[in-house]
Structures are given as structure tokens and as C-alpha cells.
Amino acid sequence: MGKQEISKPNPPPDASHLPDALLRLRIDLDDAKKTVLTDAELSALQKFRRAADYIAAAYSY
């Protein structure tokens, strides 16, 4: 006979042991989704990425 699979729900998460002061440092992902880069910021980011990729490839040689 094959193994019988027993279905158990996931246990609840344990309570956090982090200090409450750290909650102020968290990122609210709902607000982060609302942030959109301007065309100038996106262009600058793409140029930076290309330059970083070029330097990384040149460094490996």
C-alpha cells in the first residue's frame, strides 16, 4: 500500500520577539506599490544599470 497523506492546517505563526521600535522601520508595501518612477528617473536607472553591467563584465576579464 502507498503512504497515506494526512492533511493538517499550517500552524499559526509564533509571536515576534523583535522590539516594538523596529515597527517604525518597516516598509508599507501598499504605499510602495503606488510609487511610480518618472521617465527621467527610469532613464537614469537604466543608464546606471548598463554602466554597472559594463564595469562588472570588464572586471571579470
C-alpha positions as CSV (number, residue, x, y, z in Angstrom):
1,M,0.0,0.0,0.0
2,G,1.0,3.6,-0.6
3,K,1.7,6.1,2.1
4,Q,-1.5,7.8,3.3
5,E,-1.2,11.6,3.3
6,I,-2.7,13.3,6.4
7,S,-3.9,16.8,5.8
8,K,-3.1,19.2,8.6
9,P,-3.5,23.0,8.5
10,N,-0.5,25.2,8.9
11,P,0.2,26.2,12.5
12,P,-0.2,29.9,13.4
13,P,3.0,32.0,13.4
14,D,4.9,32.4,16.6
15,A,4.8,35.8,18.3
16,S,7.5,38.2,17.3
17,H,10.4,38.8,19.7
18,L,11.5,42.0,18.0
19,P,11.2,45.3,19.9
20,D,8.3,47.5,19.0
21,A,10.7,50.3,18.0
22,L,11.5,48.3,14.9
23,L,7.9,48.5,13.6
24,R,8.6,52.2,12.7
25,L,11.3,51.0,10.3
26,R,9.0,48.7,8.3
27,I,8.0,49.4,4.7
28,D,4.3,49.5,3.9
29,L,4.2,47.6,0.7
30,D,0.8,49.0,-0.2
31,D,2.3,52.5,-0.3
32,A,5.4,51.2,-2.2
33,K,3.1,49.9,-5.0
34,K,1.8,53.5,-5.5
35,T,5.2,54.9,-6.1
36,V,6.0,55.2,-9.8
37,L,9.3,56.4,-11.3
38,T,9.2,59.4,-13.6
39,D,10.6,58.9,-17.1
40,A,13.8,60.8,-16.2
41,E,14.3,58.6,-13.1
42,L,13.7,55.4,-15.1
43,S,16.1,56.6,-17.8
44,A,18.8,57.4,-15.2
45,L,18.3,54.0,-13.6
46,Q,18.6,52.2,-16.9
47,K,21.8,54.1,-17.7
48,F,23.3,53.3,-14.3
49,R,22.4,49.6,-14.8
50,R,24.1,49.5,-18.2
51,A,27.2,51.1,-16.8
52,A,27.3,48.8,-13.8
53,D,26.9,45.7,-16.1
54,Y,29.7,47.0,-18.4
55,I,32.0,47.5,-15.4
56,A,31.2,44.1,-14.0
57,A,31.9,42.4,-17.3
58,A,35.1,44.3,-17.8
59,Y,36.2,43.5,-14.3
60,S,35.8,39.8,-14.9
61,Y,38.2,39.9,-17.8
